[in-house]
Amino acid sequence: MEESSEGRNRGTPLACAACKLLRRRCMQDCLFAPYFPASEPHKFTNVHKVFGASNVNKMLQDLPEDQRANTVSSLVYEANARVRDPVNGCVGEITALQSQLADKIAEVERLQVLLEAEKSNRSPSS
């Protein structure tokens, strides 16, 4: 991220990942540059595939500057999830995690029952 903004400030033509993929000149006021540095091209590739550069551009323009970084982070997460699982996207990941959580809760409950049984077996008879 520093590299691309420093490069543009010094006049060195170092395009951000978005401008590089879109094959356009990266201007000093490029909306994508702070969020899609040249050193991380994979971030923009999936976002562009899933949402389209124009839609992302409109979205970022409509947001206050302090919300853009979180929005881009969310878009990158959702785009990567959609590329991994085109049908379910991040909902598939959430469902899998909920299933794992339910399994772990059931395992903890089973172990608590075993622990209580072991405690009652070890307690001295009155």
N, C-alpha and C positions, 0 to 999 in steps of 0.2 A: 504494500500500500504506500509506504513512504517513497519507495523507489519511483513509482509512476508519477506521483505528485511532484517530487523533487525534479524529476526529469523534465516535466512540462514547464516547471518554473524556470529552469535554466535554458529552456529552448530546445532541449534534446527531444526528438520525436519518439517517445516511449508510450505507445498506445496501451490503454487499459484492456483487459480481457474482452470486454464487450465490443469496443471499437475494432480490436484486432479481428474478432470473429465476424463482425459485420463489414469488415474491410473498408473502414472509413477513418478519416483523420480524427485523432483524439484531441479535442480542443481543451483549453485550460479550464473552461467551466463545464466540462463533461459531467453530466449527472451520474453516470455509471462509475466513473473512475474511483471515487472513494470506497465503493462497495465491491467492485470487481477488479482487483489489481491484476496487472499483467502476470504476476507470479502465481496466480491461482486461476488459470483459464477454465478448469473443470466447473467452477462455481457458476459461471455465466452460461456455459454450454447447455447444461440441463435446464436452467431457468428459461433460456431462450427457446429450447425445444418444447417445453411444457406450456409456458405462458406467452411467449412471443415478446420480442424486444419492445415493440410499440406499446403493448399493454403494460409492461413493467415500467416503461418510461412515463406513461400517463399516471400510473399508480404513484410513482415516486414524486412526480410533480404536484400531485394533489395532497401529499402529506406534508406536515410540518417537518422541518429538517431533523428535529430531535427524535422523530419516530422512524426515520428511514432505515437506519442500521438494523433495528429489530425486525422491520418488515422484510428487508433483504435476507436476513438470517432465516426467517420463517419461509420465505419463498424458496430459498436454496434447499432447506430441509424437505419441504413439500415436493419440490421438483425431483430431488434425488429419490425420494420414496416412490414417486409416480414412475420414474424410470425403472426402479427395481421391481415394482409391482404395478403394472399398467392398469389393472382392474381395480384394485383396492387402494393403492397409494398409501398414505400415512394411516388411513383407517385400518388397513391390514396389519400394520405394525402395532397400532394401539390394541387391536383385538388380540394379537399374539401376546403382547405384554400383559394384558388383563388375564389371559388364560394362564400364563406363567405365575402371576400373582396369586390367582385362585389355587393353583397347585401348591404353591409354597405355604399359603395359609392353611390348607388342608394338612400338609406335612407337619407344620408347627402344632396344630391341634392334635394330631395323632401322637406326636412326640410328647406333648404335655400329658396325654392320657397314660402313656407308657411311664413317664416320670412319676406321676402320682401313684401308679400301681407299684412301682419299684419302692417309692417312699413308704407306702403302706406295708409292703412285705418286710422292710427293714425295721420298722418301728417295733419297739418291745411290746409284747402283749401285757395287758394289765390284769 
